[in-house]
Amino acid sequence: MTPGQRDIKALVCSQFRSALPDKVGVALSGGGDSMALLHLLHECLGSGVEIRAATVDHGLRPEAAEEARAAGAAAARLGITHEVLPWEGGPQDGNLQKQAREARYDLLTRWARDRKIPVLALGHTADDQAETVLMRMARASGVTGLSGMAERRIHNGVTLLRPLLEVTRAELRQYLQSRGISWSEDPSNEDPRFERVRVRRALEGLAPLGLTPEVLARVARNMSKAREALDWYVFLAARDQAHVQAGAVVLCQRKFRTLPGEISHRLLVRAFQWISGAAYPPRRVPMEQAVLAARTGGSVTLAGCRLLTTSKQIWVCREYKAASRATAMPGQVWDGRWQVFGGNAKGCEVRALGRKGLQQCPDWRDAGVPGPVLEATPALWRGDDLVAAPAAGLGNGWSAETAGNEEEFFASLLSH
């Protein structure tokens, strides 16, 4: 290490707290960032932690298979087990980079879960963080958006760790070159059709103004601290006025109206995310419309959810149209959230109750739950015949339970 250079190894090692996991996974693309991460983790964790690597082959470039093999060979030289995860579904019409990113996270976290790997390390750098902040500035993002990528977060039950968020690409290239380690370059990183590439080039022009990747990454860290403080007050507000009923988040409208704008906004965002199971929050502009409807009395649909108001309450529930596409066998998870248990299930399946089903439940009003909320709850059907609708008071020996309870909703407010 020459004078003026930072000790990158010490920075990475500091990201691992005292209780080391037995296994750590590495998302290894074969590019410079992930290749440096692989070697740094090997140096930091030594023989005390089992390191395993995985490469996602999106199948979008003919060179990708060879790059995955090269990544595997690099891992093998360190004695690290490596696997290639193919994206078998492939892209659909729409935003290719978004689809590829979501597929990558799903494949990697599923791989980690299957192999009981609790922590998955990702090679995002200070440059990636700076690009993320600029892209979100262009979308007029708030505190959460400008806090950038989190150093740690849970996805599909796996902790995603980004140990390199304070390290620049240039520092990682110096690290690799000083050790004679080669890496692959993805040509899409130079393709101006992609927003991130255009932002990366714009950053070069901003550097003389002092807006360097290091500075913008520091801005993200500062905003992250502000986000943590706001999340704590959202948690306190939810404890004071929210509860979960019939799978919906229910808020006291009178108390909701007294909340500061940012707190009420964030509380509703988290309610929508918890109901929909989405990893990312809805865009800010439609969420502002939802907050307005909650404050003034109204109804909106957004992100597979519905917000509706009664004389005293605000309900955030699943949208019937979104839930109507889900089917399951009794005992299986339905719509990602519910399970239905009971007696003779022969010839039955679980589907959304819907308006026609609700009309066959004479006592549904006794629960004090609005009809649109109940329409998106699970019911047991035998063909076109309604057998049971537990949430709507038609149990017939069957019960329905949500996968997440009220305490898990409160906990989710502090886990993003």
Disulfide bonds with the S-S distance in Angstrom:
Cys13-Cys44 2.41
